[in-house]
Amino acid sequence: MSPRVLRHIAGNNDNRFGSVLILLSILALAGCETPRQVVSQKEDNLAAAGFVVQPSNTPARQAMLNRLPPHRFLLRTRGNTVSYVYADPLVCNCLYIGSQQAYNQYRLHIQQQHLADEQEMTAQMYSDSAWDWGGWGPWGPGYAMEYGPGYGW
């Protein structure tokens, strides 16, 4: 957002907007996870779903691990056995190997986590009973949000 737009939204002498903007920026940065943390969380979920960890502790295993795309699921078939593999050269330098059942369990857990996150967000959105949209202008049919130069800017 441009400084001119921010000044328009904040008003001339209203320092509250600046304080809120700084607070939101701090909270956004605090919520950021490093790639290592994201992978580590995913691997915790893989282990909980039944994937087995195989360390890359020999030169042959290391060479094979390096051939796989990192942090992606691959389907591997050996005879009648179907396995899912997940290579991690970053956090554990290992390979996660799971059956179809383990992969399904992992996917189910991820879906349940997304649902729980959405429910939490919905609960937070409606948690302030004193919120009043009336102070933000007219809402309803015929009114549309316009961004950028034009109406209201």
C-alpha positions as MATLAB code, in Angstrom:
seq = 'MSPRVLRHIAGNNDNRFGSVLILLSILALAGCETPRQVVSQKEDNLAAAGFVVQPSNTPARQAMLNRLPPHRFLLRTRGNTVSYVYADPLVCNCLYIGSQQAYNQYRLHIQQQHLADEQEMTAQMYSDSAWDWGGWGPWGPGYAMEYGPGYGW';
ca = [
       0.000    0.000    0.000;
       1.297    3.452   -0.797;
       2.052    5.965    1.999;
      -0.666    8.251    0.613;
      -3.283    5.508    0.940;
      -2.079    4.634    4.439;
      -2.330    8.297    5.499;
      -5.846    8.458    4.052;
      -6.930    5.356    5.939;
      -5.228    6.373    9.179;
      -6.311    9.994    9.165;
      -4.031   12.928    9.972;
      -3.605   12.531   13.733;
      -4.599    8.931   14.347;
      -1.606    6.987   15.666;
      -3.723    3.943   16.499;
      -3.619    2.717   12.899;
       0.166    2.823   12.876;
       0.313    0.902   16.143;
      -2.122   -1.701   14.843;
      -0.162   -2.016   11.596;
       3.084   -2.579   13.495;
       1.423   -5.132   15.785;
      -0.019   -7.038   12.818;
       3.376   -7.057   11.108;
       5.036   -8.472   14.227;
       2.360  -11.150   14.557;
       2.690  -12.075   10.882;
       6.441  -12.471   11.207;
       6.091  -14.483   14.399;
       3.774  -16.894   12.579;
       6.310  -17.574    9.835;
       8.022  -20.919    9.902;
      11.369  -21.747    8.421;
      11.519  -24.446    5.717;
      13.260  -26.696    8.235;
      10.367  -26.293   10.704;
       7.775  -27.026    8.008;
       9.595  -30.188    6.911;
      10.117  -31.276   10.513;
       6.375  -30.888   11.226;
       5.536  -32.893    8.111;
       7.942  -35.633    9.159;
       6.366  -35.830   12.598;
       3.051  -36.444   10.841;
       4.627  -39.078    8.581;
       6.039  -40.977   11.558;
       2.699  -40.779   13.368;
       0.949  -42.202   10.287;
       3.216  -45.235   10.201;
       6.031  -44.274    7.847;
       9.362  -45.867    8.709;
      12.533  -43.761    8.798;
      15.575  -45.140    7.004;
      18.731  -43.093    7.607;
      21.054  -42.361    4.729;
      24.032  -43.811    6.591;
      25.960  -45.512    3.791;
      27.421  -44.126    0.569;
      24.992  -46.232   -1.484;
      21.964  -44.921    0.445;
      23.255  -41.348    0.194;
      23.644  -41.690   -3.588;
      20.096  -43.074   -3.888;
      18.695  -40.319   -1.651;
      20.379  -37.674   -3.795;
      18.608  -39.063   -6.888;
      15.149  -38.442   -5.397;
      13.381  -35.081   -5.452;
      13.490  -33.671   -1.923;
      10.334  -33.304    0.157;
       7.971  -34.940   -2.327;
       6.024  -38.170   -2.254;
       6.921  -40.772   -4.840;
       5.106  -43.995   -5.524;
       7.427  -46.989   -5.802;
       6.441  -50.532   -6.759;
       8.494  -53.625   -6.040;
       6.745  -56.796   -7.145;
       3.236  -56.593   -5.692;
       4.255  -54.176   -2.941;
       3.385  -50.506   -3.325;
       5.317  -48.049   -1.183;
       5.365  -44.312   -0.802;
       8.742  -42.691   -0.255;
       9.559  -39.213    0.971;
      13.187  -38.065    0.766;
      14.543  -35.558    3.266;
      18.118  -34.438    2.663;
      17.564  -31.272    4.765;
      16.414  -32.216    8.265;
      17.227  -35.876    8.881;
      19.135  -36.903    5.741;
      16.825  -39.901    5.530;
      14.071  -41.605    3.581;
      10.557  -42.153    4.897;
       8.919  -45.309    3.545;
       5.242  -46.081    4.015;
       2.556  -48.435    2.801;
      -0.682  -47.419    1.106;
      -2.335  -47.572    4.522;
       0.293  -45.260    6.074;
      -0.074  -42.804    3.188;
      -3.881  -42.833    3.538;
      -3.527  -42.251    7.287;
      -1.178  -39.320    6.637;
      -3.601  -37.762    4.111;
      -6.523  -38.201    6.521;
      -4.566  -36.474    9.276;
      -3.717  -33.548    6.964;
      -7.379  -33.181    5.930;
      -8.472  -33.241    9.570;
      -5.833  -30.622   10.426;
      -7.048  -28.329    7.625;
     -10.626  -28.720    8.840;
      -9.591  -27.937   12.421;
      -7.661  -24.858   11.223;
     -10.693  -23.617    9.279;
     -12.962  -24.179   12.267;
     -10.566  -22.270   14.500;
     -10.413  -19.391   12.013;
     -14.220  -19.320   11.795;
     -14.517  -19.267   15.571;
     -12.039  -16.388   15.768;
     -13.867  -14.458   13.045;
     -17.142  -14.542   14.966;
     -15.743  -14.224   18.476;
     -16.176  -10.432   18.831;
     -19.863   -9.863   19.520;
     -19.344   -6.086   19.854;
     -18.024   -5.720   16.280;
     -20.141   -3.320   14.235;
     -19.738   -3.062   10.482;
     -21.920    0.058   10.424;
     -18.932    2.314   11.048;
     -17.247    1.022    7.898;
     -19.858    2.288    5.472;
     -22.807    0.879    3.607;
     -22.909   -2.843    2.889;
     -25.346   -4.932    0.978;
     -26.615   -5.435   -2.548;
     -25.337   -2.836   -4.973;
     -22.238   -1.975   -2.984;
     -18.882   -3.282   -4.092;
     -15.420   -2.897   -2.710;
     -13.260   -0.874   -5.039;
      -9.523   -0.823   -4.654;
      -7.043    1.722   -5.863;
      -7.679    5.202   -7.247;
     -11.296    5.986   -7.690;
     -14.252    5.974   -5.310;
     -13.157    6.862   -1.796;
      -9.532    7.526   -2.636;
];
